[in-house]
Amino acid sequence: MHRLPQAVRIVEVGPRDGLQNEKSPLQLADKVRLCNDLSAAGLAYIEAGSFVSPRWVPQMADTAQVFREITRRPGTTYAALVPNLKGLERALEYGADEVAVFAAASERFSQRNINCSIAQSLERFVPVIEAASAAGVKVRGYVSCVLGCPYEGAISPRQVAEVAGELAAMGCYEISLGDTLGCGTPGATRRLWEAAKARVPVQRLAGHFHDSYGQALANLYASLLEEVSVFDSSVAGLGGCPYAPGASGNVASEDVVYLLDGLGINTGVDLPRLVEAGVRISKALGRGNGSKVGQAYGALRPA
């Protein structure tokens, strides 16, 4: 019998990884309300936006205003994705508590996504991580396409482990391994963690699963069996990836919390309040709620 973690830390990526791929424009007030709703529900880590060029990611054009207007809840970390030093400077200016950098485990995906090789992308992050460290700001690393790539197909766990190891050696305190295409299965997921843990302590690893093939929760459970205790998720299952055709949203935060509650694993999240946050943002976007739990809660409400 495998021992499951007693507690899991959820990294809420809906306001960034979720909203950046939504086609419908969203008002600033709705983004601010989303962050406030999430913190009120007990999410202690919220990726509130990204300081990237609005030409490439229009939905993130008002990230500075989001950071300026959110109501900061004590004990909550408000983080931002930054692609370069300029992005880091703006993140520091507007009070991001932490920042994140983004690499890939696939050479072709790296070229399509950020127009450079994996090695070049890592080199670009050296001054970013050094400057963040000098400013006393922690850096989180992302590795995408860890269980499959739309251009290369299967990805070697060893390649993923190498990239994760490089990010850890550069100073990222935590590395999130992302199934960007959502094509992973539990067996492949466990093999991935076996390889990654050989390079990076499991305490510094996190899982990031998309649900394109309906395997996200199964992969998350497989990760729990490998002692992983940090997971990224997105309220209402918001998200996708413009560079991964067919990829659906991130695993829904509501579904993750429901699973973990059922396993007796503490998250510190108030599920009913989280469901309300998902319902509200789905309505604001004019789209269906991507959370199965959110849908079920809605069906149980009195007419």
C-alpha positions as CSV (number, residue, x, y, z in Angstrom):
1,M,0.0,0.0,0.0
2,H,1.5,3.3,-1.1
3,R,1.4,6.1,1.5
4,L,-0.3,9.2,0.1
5,P,0.7,12.7,1.1
6,Q,-1.1,14.2,4.1
7,A,-1.4,17.6,2.4
8,V,-1.2,18.9,-1.1
9,R,-0.4,22.4,-2.2
10,I,-2.4,23.6,-5.2
11,V,-1.0,26.2,-7.5
12,E,-3.9,28.0,-9.1
13,V,-3.0,28.9,-12.7
14,G,-6.5,29.9,-14.0
15,P,-5.9,33.7,-14.1
16,R,-2.8,33.1,-16.2
17,D,-2.5,29.8,-18.0
18,G,-6.3,29.5,-18.1
19,L,-7.3,33.0,-19.3
20,Q,-4.4,33.5,-21.7
21,N,-5.9,31.0,-24.1
22,E,-9.5,32.1,-23.9
23,K,-10.7,33.7,-27.1
24,S,-13.4,35.9,-25.5
25,P,-12.0,39.1,-24.1
26,L,-12.5,39.5,-20.3
27,Q,-12.9,42.8,-18.5
28,L,-10.3,43.8,-16.0
29,A,-12.9,43.8,-13.2
30,D,-13.7,40.2,-13.9
31,K,-10.0,39.2,-13.7
32,V,-9.6,41.0,-10.4
33,R,-12.8,39.4,-9.0
34,L,-11.5,36.0,-10.1
35,C,-8.2,36.4,-8.2
36,N,-10.1,37.7,-5.1
37,D,-12.6,34.8,-5.3
38,L,-9.8,32.3,-5.5
39,S,-8.0,33.7,-2.5
40,A,-11.2,33.8,-0.5
41,A,-11.7,30.1,-1.3
42,G,-8.4,29.4,0.4
43,L,-6.1,29.1,-2.6
44,A,-2.7,30.1,-1.2
45,Y,-0.8,30.4,-4.5
46,I,-2.4,32.2,-7.4
47,E,-0.6,32.8,-10.7
48,A,-2.3,36.1,-11.4
49,G,-0.9,36.9,-14.9
50,S,2.1,37.2,-17.1
51,F,4.3,40.1,-18.1
52,V,4.6,39.3,-21.8
53,S,4.2,41.2,-25.0
54,P,0.4,41.9,-25.6
55,R,1.1,41.3,-29.3
56,W,1.7,37.6,-28.5
57,V,-0.8,37.2,-25.6
58,P,-3.5,39.8,-25.8
59,Q,-5.4,38.4,-22.8
60,M,-2.5,39.3,-20.5
61,A,-2.2,42.9,-21.6
62,D,-3.6,44.2,-18.4
63,T,-1.6,42.1,-16.0
64,A,-0.1,45.2,-14.4
65,Q,-3.6,46.5,-13.6
66,V,-4.6,43.2,-12.2
67,F,-1.7,43.2,-9.7
68,R,-2.5,46.8,-8.8
69,E,-6.2,46.2,-8.1
70,I,-6.4,42.7,-6.5
71,T,-7.1,42.6,-2.7
72,R,-4.1,40.8,-1.3
73,R,-5.0,38.2,1.2
74,P,-2.3,37.6,3.9
75,G,-0.5,34.3,3.4
76,T,-1.4,34.2,-0.3
77,T,1.4,34.2,-3.0
78,Y,0.6,36.2,-6.1
79,A,2.9,35.1,-8.9
80,A,3.5,36.0,-12.5
81,L,5.1,34.4,-15.6
82,V,8.0,36.3,-17.0
83,P,9.8,35.5,-20.3
84,N,12.8,37.8,-19.9
85,L,14.4,40.6,-17.8
86,K,12.0,43.2,-19.0
87,G,9.1,41.0,-17.8
88,L,10.8,40.5,-14.5
89,E,11.3,44.2,-14.0
90,R,7.6,44.8,-14.6
91,A,6.7,42.0,-12.3
92,L,8.8,43.5,-9.5
93,E,7.4,46.9,-10.2
94,Y,3.9,45.7,-9.7
95,G,4.5,43.6,-6.7
96,A,4.6,40.0,-7.8
97,D,5.6,37.8,-4.9
98,E,7.2,35.2,-7.1
99,V,7.9,34.7,-10.8
100,A,8.0,31.8,-13.1
101,V,10.0,30.9,-16.3
102,F,9.0,28.5,-19.0
103,A,11.0,25.9,-20.9
104,A,10.1,22.8,-22.9
105,A,11.2,19.2,-23.1
106,S,10.7,19.2,-26.8
107,E,13.1,20.9,-29.2
108,R,10.4,21.5,-31.9
109,F,7.9,22.8,-29.4
110,S,10.5,25.2,-28.0
111,Q,11.2,26.5,-31.5
112,R,7.5,26.9,-32.3
113,N,6.6,28.4,-28.9
114,I,9.6,30.8,-28.1
115,N,11.6,30.6,-31.3
116,C,14.8,29.1,-29.8
117,S,16.3,25.8,-28.8
118,I,15.9,24.4,-25.3
119,A,19.5,25.2,-24.5
120,Q,19.1,28.8,-25.7
121,S,15.9,29.2,-23.7
122,L,17.7,28.1,-20.5
123,E,20.6,30.5,-21.3
124,R,18.1,33.4,-21.5
125,F,16.8,32.6,-18.1
126,V,20.2,32.9,-16.3
127,P,20.1,36.7,-15.9
128,V,16.4,36.6,-15.0
129,I,16.9,34.1,-12.2
130,E,20.0,36.0,-11.0
131,A,18.2,39.3,-11.0
132,A,15.2,37.8,-9.2
133,S,17.4,36.2,-6.6
134,A,19.1,39.5,-6.0
135,A,15.7,41.1,-5.5
136,G,14.7,38.4,-3.0
137,V,12.1,36.9,-5.3
138,K,11.8,33.2,-5.7
139,V,11.6,31.7,-9.2
140,R,9.5,28.7,-10.2
141,G,10.3,26.7,-13.4
142,Y,7.9,25.1,-15.9
143,V,8.7,22.3,-18.3
144,S,6.1,21.7,-21.0
145,C,5.4,18.7,-23.2
146,V,6.7,16.3,-20.6
147,L,4.4,13.4,-21.7
148,G,4.1,14.1,-25.4
149,C,4.6,16.8,-28.1
150,P,2.3,17.7,-31.0
151,Y,5.3,17.9,-33.3
152,E,7.7,15.2,-31.9
153,G,5.3,12.7,-30.4
154,A,6.6,10.8,-27.4
155,I,9.2,12.5,-25.2
156,S,11.9,10.7,-23.3
157,P,11.5,10.9,-19.5
158,R,15.3,11.3,-19.4
159,Q,15.1,14.4,-21.6
160,V,12.5,15.9,-19.2
161,A,14.6,15.1,-16.2
162,E,17.6,16.8,-17.8
163,V,15.7,20.0,-18.4
164,A,14.2,19.9,-14.9
165,G,17.7,19.3,-13.5
166,E,19.1,22.3,-15.4
167,L,16.3,24.6,-14.1
168,A,16.9,23.4,-10.5
169,A,20.7,23.9,-10.8
170,M,20.0,27.5,-12.2
171,G,18.1,28.4,-9.0
172,C,14.4,27.5,-9.6
173,Y,13.1,26.4,-6.2
174,E,10.4,24.3,-7.8
175,I,9.9,22.8,-11.2
176,S,6.4,22.0,-12.6
177,L,6.3,19.3,-15.2
178,G,3.5,19.9,-17.6
179,D,1.5,17.5,-19.8
180,T,0.7,20.3,-22.3
181,L,-1.0,18.0,-24.8
182,G,-2.9,16.2,-22.1
183,C,-2.0,12.8,-23.7
184,G,-0.3,11.2,-20.8
185,T,-1.5,8.0,-19.0
186,P,-0.8,6.9,-15.5
187,G,1.9,4.4,-16.4
188,A,3.8,7.0,-18.4
189,T,3.3,9.5,-15.7
190,R,4.9,7.2,-13.1
191,R,7.9,6.5,-15.4
192,L,8.3,10.3,-15.8
193,W,8.4,10.8,-12.1
194,E,10.9,8.0,-11.6
195,A,13.3,9.7,-14.1
196,A,12.7,13.2,-12.7
197,K,13.3,12.2,-9.1
198,A,16.6,10.8,-10.1
199,R,17.7,14.4,-10.9
200,V,15.6,16.6,-8.7
201,P,14.2,15.9,-5.2
202,V,10.5,15.1,-5.3
203,Q,10.0,18.0,-2.8
204,R,11.0,20.4,-5.6
205,L,8.7,18.9,-8.2
206,A,5.1,19.7,-9.2
207,G,2.6,18.2,-11.6
208,H,0.7,20.1,-14.3
209,F,-1.9,18.1,-16.2
210,H,-4.2,19.0,-19.1
211,D,-7.3,16.9,-19.6
212,S,-7.5,16.5,-23.4
213,Y,-7.8,12.7,-23.2
214,G,-9.6,12.6,-19.9
215,Q,-6.6,11.3,-18.0
216,A,-5.7,14.3,-15.9
217,L,-7.1,13.1,-12.5
218,A,-5.8,9.6,-13.2
219,N,-2.3,11.0,-13.8
220,L,-2.6,13.2,-10.7
221,Y,-3.4,10.1,-8.6
222,A,-0.5,8.3,-10.2
223,S,1.7,11.2,-9.2
224,L,0.4,11.0,-5.6
225,L,1.7,7.4,-5.5
226,E,5.1,8.8,-6.5
227,E,5.0,11.2,-3.5
228,V,4.4,14.3,-5.5
229,S,2.5,16.8,-3.4
230,V,2.2,20.0,-5.4
231,F,-0.1,20.3,-8.4
232,D,-1.1,23.1,-10.8
233,S,-4.8,23.4,-11.7
234,S,-7.2,25.9,-13.2
235,V,-10.6,26.9,-11.9
236,A,-13.4,25.7,-14.1
237,G,-10.8,23.9,-16.3
238,L,-9.9,27.1,-18.1
239,G,-7.0,26.9,-20.5
240,G,-5.5,25.1,-23.5
241,C,-2.4,25.7,-25.6
242,P,-2.3,27.6,-28.9
243,Y,0.8,25.6,-29.9
244,A,-0.7,22.2,-29.1
245,P,-3.6,21.6,-31.5
246,G,-6.5,19.7,-29.7
247,A,-5.2,20.4,-26.2
248,S,-8.1,21.2,-23.9
249,G,-7.9,23.0,-20.6
250,N,-6.0,22.3,-17.4
251,V,-7.4,19.9,-14.9
252,A,-10.1,21.8,-13.0
253,S,-9.2,22.9,-9.5
254,E,-12.7,21.9,-8.3
255,D,-12.2,18.4,-9.5
256,V,-8.7,18.2,-7.9
257,V,-10.0,19.4,-4.6
258,Y,-12.9,17.0,-4.7
259,L,-10.5,14.1,-5.3
260,L,-8.1,15.1,-2.6
261,D,-10.9,15.7,-0.1
262,G,-12.2,12.2,-0.8
263,L,-8.7,10.8,-0.1
264,G,-8.5,12.6,3.2
265,I,-5.7,14.9,1.9
266,N,-5.7,18.4,3.2
267,T,-5.6,21.3,0.7
268,G,-6.9,24.2,2.8
269,V,-9.4,25.0,0.0
270,D,-13.2,25.6,0.6
271,L,-14.7,23.6,-2.2
272,P,-18.2,25.3,-2.3
273,R,-16.5,28.7,-2.6
274,L,-14.2,27.5,-5.3
275,V,-17.2,26.1,-7.2
276,E,-18.8,29.5,-7.0
277,A,-15.6,31.1,-8.4
278,G,-15.7,28.7,-11.3
279,V,-19.4,29.4,-12.0
280,R,-18.8,33.1,-12.0
281,I,-15.8,33.1,-14.3
282,S,-17.5,30.7,-16.7
283,K,-20.5,33.1,-17.0
284,A,-18.2,36.1,-17.5
285,L,-16.5,34.3,-20.4
286,G,-19.8,33.0,-21.8
287,R,-18.6,29.5,-21.9
288,G,-19.5,26.2,-20.3
289,N,-17.9,25.2,-17.0
290,G,-15.1,22.7,-17.6
291,S,-15.2,21.3,-14.1
292,K,-17.3,18.1,-13.7
293,V,-17.6,18.9,-10.0
294,G,-18.8,22.4,-10.9
295,Q,-21.4,21.0,-13.2
296,A,-22.6,18.5,-10.6
297,Y,-22.9,21.2,-7.9
298,G,-24.9,23.3,-10.3
299,A,-27.3,20.4,-11.1
300,L,-27.9,19.8,-7.4
301,R,-29.0,23.4,-6.8
302,P,-32.7,24.0,-6.3
303,A,-34.3,25.5,-9.4
